[in-house]
Amino acid sequence: MWNPALISLCFGFLFQNVHGQDENCYDDQGTPKVCLTLFMNPALGKPVEATNTCGQTGPTEYCPVGQRTCKVCDSTDPGNSHPANFITDSYDFYGRTWWQSDTMLEGIRYPVVVNLTIDLKKAYDITYMTLRFKSPRPDSFAIYKKTAPGSDWTPYQFFSTSCQSTYGKQDVSGRWLIQTSEPNEAFCKSEYGDIFPFSNGRIPFSTLEGRPGANDFDNSPVLQEWVTASAIRISLTRMNTLGDEDFGGDRALKSYYYAISDFEIGARCKCNGHANECYLPENQVADHEVCRCQHNTGGVNCEKCLPLYNDRPWAGAAESSANECQRCECNGKADRCYFDENLYQTTGRGGRCVDCRDNTDGPQCERCKDNFVRGANGECESATPVL
Ligand SMILES: *[C@@H]1O[C@H](CO)[C@@H](O)[C@H](O)[C@H]1NC(C)=O
């Protein structure tokens, strides 16, 4: 069984410290260089939304597979409630807190799907995820992601003992390198689909495992987008059973439900190589972390240049170049500029200054406006003498 630390070691290195990168965004001489935020779990403490949770319309009974006694789920009783937020509360080795769905008796059964959604609210570079089940692991489920807030859900990974018939995908279990036409195609795996163990089974998902091109991650925009996620959805499709759900009566039906004790994500706050830290802004409307951008960049993910630093196009920092944003020359007469491709082609500098002050004009506020002339003090003065 893979453990997360091992997965992180084996696959995380692809975009972590392989080049001896560290946290600093500048070297000793003050030269900009690519930098990284800390490896962390962005799901920790985040709210989770479930489309179904047990005990919400009064107490219900469930009977864990392999146990003699039945138990009660009741959302109004703190000792017996299993809300979705319990999968991202602090990690607990014994799985004492968990989320749980209704049972088959209440109608949770294929093709009824139960979704668990975690909104991370900003982009993270995901290395791996681990789910730990309190119930037996499902027969079939899918993981979806949103790349950016506001984008559509895209499939990230499928797990199923019937990849082809349930999800229309080929089973790629056990393959070291997976042949695929698209580097960003979601795979389907049949491993972990067994009903054993009845409890505490884990399921790891490593975003780059087996993916062609992963060893050239720095030069693959497709894979860089692939590991980027701002929201995660677990879509539970079909439960595992012992095969007695159709003749075992209520007792059998009460033993089938989904229960998850932990959901962990191994990731870095995504700052495009331009920040070494994410922080929660104080007294702000934003209820999520933002990058503390360096290299003259700005935005939640350092995805743009600061207003006066658009002399060349924005680019993410890479090992070969930090691609720091460059200051426009506005002769002190403007606070903003935008990148102008034509200007860049003809002059080698693309920054076109906006709103030049003191009657100046030109791409760099370098000349006087029409009908103004440079006066003795160097300022632009009206060409028509005041009478
Ligand atoms: C569950 O998630 C999937 C994938 O995003 C979506 O297509 C489906 O409508 C969702 N179902 C429910 C009940 O929310």
The ligand as an SDF file (V2000), in Angstrom:
LIG
                    3D

 14 14  0  0  0  0  0  0  0  0999 V2000
  -22.5620   15.0380   -8.6840 C   0  0  0  0  0  0  0  0  0  0  0  0
  -21.4210   15.5220   -9.3780 O   0  0  0  0  0  0  0  0  0  0  0  0
  -21.4350   15.2700  -10.7670 C   0  0  0  0  0  0  0  0  0  0  0  0
  -20.1080   15.7300  -11.3290 C   0  0  0  0  0  0  0  0  0  0  0  0
  -19.8800   17.1020  -11.1250 O   0  0  0  0  0  0  0  0  0  0  0  0
  -22.6350   15.9720  -11.3930 C   0  0  0  0  0  0  0  0  0  0  0  0
  -22.6720   15.6890  -12.7650 O   0  0  0  0  0  0  0  0  0  0  0  0
  -23.9060   15.5090  -10.7140 C   0  0  0  0  0  0  0  0  0  0  0  0
  -24.9980   16.2460  -11.2210 O   0  0  0  0  0  0  0  0  0  0  0  0
  -23.8200   15.6930   -9.2060 C   0  0  0  0  0  0  0  0  0  0  0  0
  -24.9870   15.0920   -8.5630 N   0  0  0  0  0  0  0  0  0  0  0  0
  -25.5970   15.6550   -7.5420 C   0  0  0  0  0  0  0  0  0  0  0  0
  -26.7300   14.8890   -6.9610 C   0  0  0  0  0  0  0  0  0  0  0  0
  -25.2780   16.7390   -7.0870 O   0  0  0  0  0  0  0  0  0  0  0  0
  1  2  1  0
  1 10  1  0
  2  3  1  0
  3  4  1  0
  3  6  1  0
  4  5  1  0
  6  7  1  0
  6  8  1  0
  8  9  1  0
  8 10  1  0
 10 11  1  0
 11 12  1  0
 12 13  1  0
 12 14  2  0
M  END
$$$$
